[in-house]
Amino acid sequence: MPDIGHPGSTLGNRRDWLRAAGCGFGYLAFSALAHWEANAASPASNPLAPRQPHFPARAKHVIFLYMHGGASHIDSFDFKPALERQQGKKLPESVNTSRNKFNANLGTILKSPWAFRQYGECGRWVSDLFPHVGRQADELCVLNSMYSNNNAHVPATLELHTGTQAFMRPSIGAWVNYGLGTENQNLPGFITICPPLTYGGQRNFGAAFLPAVYQGTMVGTNRIPAAEANFSNIDNRGTNPGSQRKLLDLIQAGNREQLQRTGRDENFEARIASFELAYRMQAVAPDVIDLKGETKTTQELYGIDDKVTENYGRELLMARRLVERGVRFVHVAHTGGRGGRWDQHSGLVKGHGDNARACDKPIAGLLRDLKIRGLLDETLVVWSTEFGRTPEVQGGTGRGHHAQGFTFWLAGGGVKRGSVYGATDEFGYHAVKHPVHMHDLHATILHLLGLDHTRLTYRHSGRDFRLTDVGGNVLRDIID
């Protein structure tokens, strides 16, 4: 394969020719993929073609819900009566074993401002922050013993999404896309809806050294309302479809001529396939994210009829429509609106309260809608955050960063319904029973999709890489 970075290479000349031809989306797609490395493992000529898993899968799709900023476990899904009994007291020194600048200057123990109630046949304790999700308790598998390695937002968020705190690594969605492809050849296999561009930004849904076709495709960002979010560069209203098809055929004819000169080149063939995907998306993608065809009942289920819940409700309804059409991995962050997040070093009651009111009903609506449509069994929903919050008060009315023990929950996709796994100590400080590292979570998600995390590898810079690095254990006890 020619050196694609060399301006005198044949491929470099082709890039110049495409730019000079002013070929719009074709050149955009080409340039986005042109950084594939010459020594990368060759993909099939259609890199997004659906592929067989390593073993029978429990889930076909993932909807990954990320609570941006560190949602408090002890104020949501990890009920700790000891905090109420110890309100205003110092945390025992035997528990208080680690401090850094993100959770320094902490005060005394702060009980949760929200009451906890038991929900469902399973009797799961959920706080009044999430009453709608609480009513779906019998669908949830709650992981109360998550932990990670860093109390700072950027490394913790990167670890959640890529398995590492600092290095450039592919995101979990990119790994899933690489391993399984997409069921719908008119849409990308990995889509992120209105993502934040902070705390690692595009690295959280990027492909790193995997071929760029596997990275997440953005629908808007959190800086604009979900109602205005769209895919970039697929609006063809200014071009007659027939004329655009002729232009693409001309470009592809040149590409085929290039292949005749150079011989079989699977990397280059994959780039050619990306042109066709971009062309097909123009006809399909706008309809997928257009919610006008949804019934009033469905829109109300997601809270789109209420200005408080409308924005996140729209994002989650888009997510359902995407997995319904075969997209493998859909990432949906909740950022607390423009400029907001779940990072309440002070103002816990208002901050967490506002955030939960905006996303509680839409999340519950998503679970109900997936179940009604028969999609929940094949769709794994993951509720995540980069870390939890401290049991002690900070800033008078808030909580600090806390990575030593916090909560995720999963639903659908083959996990045990109405279950709980692991536990933190009585203060919600340390994960003490069945601790779950991020690598364990990633290994389990891949397993539910039929992928062995030790076999899903990619050779780069002389070594094999995987999402879970050299760690990760499948949480077999949570699998139904």
N, C-alpha and C positions, 0 to 999 in steps of 0.2 A: 504494500500500500504506500502511496506517496506520502511524503511529510506534509500534512495539511497545514502546518504552521509556516511553511516556507513560501514566500511570495512568488517564487518562480515555479512552483509545482503545478502540475496539471489541474489539481483540485483548486489551487489558488486562482488560476486563470478562470476556471468555471465560476468561482465566486464573483470575480470581477465582471464576467459576462452577465451573470444574473442581476448584479447591481445595475449595470448599464442598461439592461433591458427593462428596468423599472417594474419588476414582476410582482410587487405587492406582497401578498401573504406567502407566495412561494419562496421569495428571498428571505422573508422573516423566518419561515420555518427552517430553511437551509442554514441560515446564519446561527440560529439558536442551537442547532445540532452539530455545527461544524467543528466544535472543540473536542469531539470524541477522540480519544487517544489512539494512536496507531497500534499500540500493543494491547489494546483492550480485547477481551474475549469477543469473538464475532457473534452477533445476534443473528437470528433467523432473518430472512428477507422481510418478514413482517414482525417486528419486535413486539407488537402488542397483541399478536394472535393468542387466543386462550391456550393455556398449557395445562397438562394434567398435574395435579398435586402429587406429592410423594406417597400419600396414602389417603384413604377416603376422608373427606373434609366434613366437619360439622357446620361450618359457615362458608358462605360464598362471598360475603361482603363485610366491610367494617365501616361503621360511622363512629368517628373518633371525636368526642366532645372534650375540648380543652378549656378549662377555667383559668384564664390568663391572669397570673399574679399571685397565686397561692391562696386557694380557698381553705377556710378553717375546718379541719376535720372535727374538732371538739365542739363546733357550733352547728354541725350539720348531720353527720352519720355515725359519729363515735361518741355515744352517750357516756359521760363520766360524772356520776353522782358525787364522787369525792371532791370535785372542784367546788360544788356548792357547799359541802361541809367544811372545806378548807378556805373558803372565800376570805381574802384579806391577809392570809398567812404567807410566810415565805415557803418557797418550794424547798423540800429537804435537800441538803447537800449531796446525799447519796443518789439523788435523781438528777440534780442540776450539774451535769458533768461536762458540758461543752458550751462555749460562748464564742462569738465572733462579732464583727462590727454590725451585722445585720440583726442580731438579737441581743445586743448589749443594752445596758441601762434599763433592764426590765425591773418591774416592780413586783408586787405580791400576786398571789393566785387570783385569777379573774374567772368567776363562774360564767357559764354561758348566759347571755341575755335572753336566750330563747328557750322555751319549754320543750321538752322531748315527749313524744307520744309513741305508743306502739301501733303498728299498722299491719294489716293483713293477717292471714292465717299463720304466717311465720312469726308474727309478733315483733317485727323489726322496729327498733327505736330510731326515729327520725325526728329532727327538730322542726319547729314551726317555721324555719326558713324555707323548708321544702315540703309543704303539705301535699301538693299535687304529685310530686315524685313519691312521697310517702305512701300514697294510695296505690302505687305500683310496686310496693315492697315485695310482693310475692313473685315478681319477675326479676328481682335484683339478686346478684351475687356480690356481696359487699366484701371488699378486701380491706380490713382494718389494720393491716400491719405492713403497709408500704413504707419503704425508706429509700433515700438516695444519698449521694455523697457530697452535696454542696448546698449551702444555705443562700447562695446568691442566685438571682433570677436567671441570668444568661446561661451559666453552666448547667443549672438545674433544668432549665427548659430544653437545652440542647440534649442533655442526657435522656430526658423523657422522649424526645422525638427521634434521636439518632443513636442512642446508646452510649454516647461519649460526651464529655463535658467541654472539650476544647478542640479536638481535631475535626477536620472536614470529613464527615462521614455521611453516607446516604441516610435519608429519613426512613422511618418504618414504612410509610406509604410507598416510597420508591422501591424498597425491597419487596413488598407485596406485589407491586406492579411488575417488577422484574421476574418474580417467581411464577406468577399466574397469568399475566397479561390481562386483557379486558374482554368481557363477553360481548361488548357492543363496539364494533369496529368504526362506528361513527362518532365515538366519544373517547377522550383520554381514559386511561385506567385509574388515574389518581387525580382527584380534584380537591382543592381547598377553597372554602367559601368565606369570603370577607376576612382573610387572615390578618393578624397584627404584623407589622413590619419591624417590631422591636423584639428584644430578648432573643437575639439570634436571627430574626427576620426570615429571609428566604431559605436559610440553612435548615430550618425546621420542616420544610417541605421540599428540599432540594434533592438532587440525585448524586451530588459530589462526583466520585469517580465512576459511578454507573453511567451508562449511556443516557444522554439528556432526555431522551424520549420517556424515561421512567419518572421524571420529576413531577411534582404536583402542578397542575394547571390552575391558575388563580381565577376565581370569579369575584371581581372587585377586591376591596380591602376594607378594613374596619374604619377607614377614614371617610367612607361614604355610606349612606343608608343602603340596606339590603335591597330595597325596592329599585335602586339605581344600579345595582351591581350587574355586571355582564362579563362575558369572555372578551378579551381584547382581540382586535384585528380579525374579526369574522363578519363584520358588517359589509355585505356586498351590494347594498342598495344602489351604489353608484356605478355598478358594472352589470351588464347583461349576463345572465348565467351562461348562455351559449358562448358569448365572446370570451368569458373567463375560462370556460372549458377548453376552447381552442388555444388560449394562451398557455394553459397548463399542459396541453398535449404537445405544444411546441417545446416547452421546457423539458418535458419528459423524453421527447425524441432526442434532444441533446444529451440527456442523461444516459439514454440507452446507447447512444453512439460512444459516449465515454466508456461505458462498460465493455463495449466491443473492443476498444483499444487496450484496456487495462486487464480484461479478464474478470473472473468472478471476484466480487468485492462485497461481502455481506454488510459491512459497515455502510458503504455508499448506497447499497440497495435499501438499507433501513432508512436512510435520509430521503431517498426517493419516495418511500412509503409514507413518510411524514407529510409530504406535499399533498398526497391524496387524502390523508386524514384531515388536514387543514381545510381542504376543499369540501369534504363531506360535512364537516362540522358546521359550515355556514348554513346548511339547510336544516340541520337537526338541533344544534345546541341552543339557539334562541328559544325554541319551543319548550325545551326541557326546563328552563328556568323561568318561564312565563307561567305564573300561577293563576291566571284569569280563568282557566278551564276547571279549576278545583271548585267543588261545591261549597256553598256557604257553611254547611255543617263541618266540612273538613277544615276550612280556614278558621272557624271558631275554635275547633279542637286545638289548633296550634296558637291561638290567641292573636290572630292577625286582625281581629275586630277591635282590639284594645291597643291604644298607643303605647302602653307600658310594655307589652309583650310582642308587639307587631314585628319589630326588627328581627329578634332572634327566632320568632315563629316562622318568618319568611325563610330564614337561613335553613332551619330544620326541615321545612316542607320541601325546599329545594333538594336537601340531602336525600329525603325519601324518594323523590322523583328520580334522582340520579342512580341510586342503587336499584330502583325498580327497573331501570333501563340497562343494568349490567355493569355500572362502574364499580370497580373492586373496592376502592378505599376513598372515603369522603371525610375530610378533616373540617371540623366546624369549631372555631374558637369562640368563646364568650368573653368579650373584653370589657364588659360594663359600659359599652357605648363609646363614643368618640372621646379619647383621652382618659377613659376610665379603666379600671381593672380591679381584681380581687386583692389588692395589696393595702390593707388597712392597718398601718402602723398607729393610726388614730382614727377616730370616727368609725369604729367597727359596726355599730348598730345601723347607722345610715348607709355606709358603704356596702356591707354585706347584705343588708336589707334591700337596698335598691337593686343590686345585682341579682339576688335570688328572685325577687318579684318579676324581673325581666325574663328570666330563663326557666323558672320552675314549671309553669304551665306548658310552655312549648316542649320541654323535654318529656314531660308526662304524656303530652299529646303525641309526640313521635313514637313512644313505646306503644301506646294504644293503637295508633294508626298502623304501625308495622304488624301488630298482632292481628288486627281486623283483616288486613290484606294477606295474611299468611306469609308475611315476610320476616317476622321476628325470629323464627327458627333458623333461617339461613342468613340472618344479619346480626353480627356481633356489634353491640353498642358499648362503647367504653367511655366512662366519665372519669376525667383525669385532671390533675393540676400538678404544678412542678414541685410543690411541697405544701405542708400544712402551716399552722400558726401555733405560737407558743401558748402554754397554759397560763403564763404570767402576763400581766398588763404591760403595755408599752405606750408611751406618749399620753398617758392618762386615760385613754379611751380605746386603745387598739391592742394589737398583738404583733409580735415579731415573726421573723421567718423561722420555719421549723422543718428540717429534713429527716429527723431521727425516727419519726413515726407519723403516718397520716393515712388518709383513706382514698381509695378508688372504688368504683363499682362497675360491674359488667352486667349485661343483660342479653338474652337471646343467644343465638349462635353456638349452642351446645353447652352452655354453662348451667350449673345447678340453680334452679329457681328458688327464691326465698331462702338463700343460704348466706352464711357469713364465714369468712376464713381469716384466721389470725386475730391478734389483739395487741393493743398497746397496754402499758401499765395503767394504774388507776388514775394517773394524772394526764394520760394521753401523750406522754413524753417519748418513751422508747417503744419500738416494736419488739415485743417480748415473746410472742407466740407465733410461730411460723412466719418469721420475717420474709418479706417479698421485695427483692431488689428489682430495679427497672429491667435488668436482663431477664429475670424470671417472668416478668409481665410480657416482655417482647417474645420470649420463647413460647409462652402459652398462647398468645394471639396467633403466632405463626402456626402452632400446632393445630389450633381450631380451624385454621384455613387449609389444613392438610399438608403443611410444610414442616419438615424437620429443620430446626434452626441451625443444626450443626452441618447440614448438607447444603443449605442455601448460601453459597459462597460466591465470591467474585475475585478473580486474580488481578491484583494491581500492585505495581512497583515491586514485583518479585515475591509477593506473598498473597495468600488467600485471606480475604476479609469476610466477616459476617456481621450481622446486626448485633449479635450478643457477644462479640469479641471472643474471649476464651471462657465465658461464664454462661449462666442461664440454666435454669431448671424448669421444666414444664410443671405447672401446678395441677397435677392429675386429680387431686382431691376436689377440685372445683368443677370438673368436667362431668356432665350428666351421663 
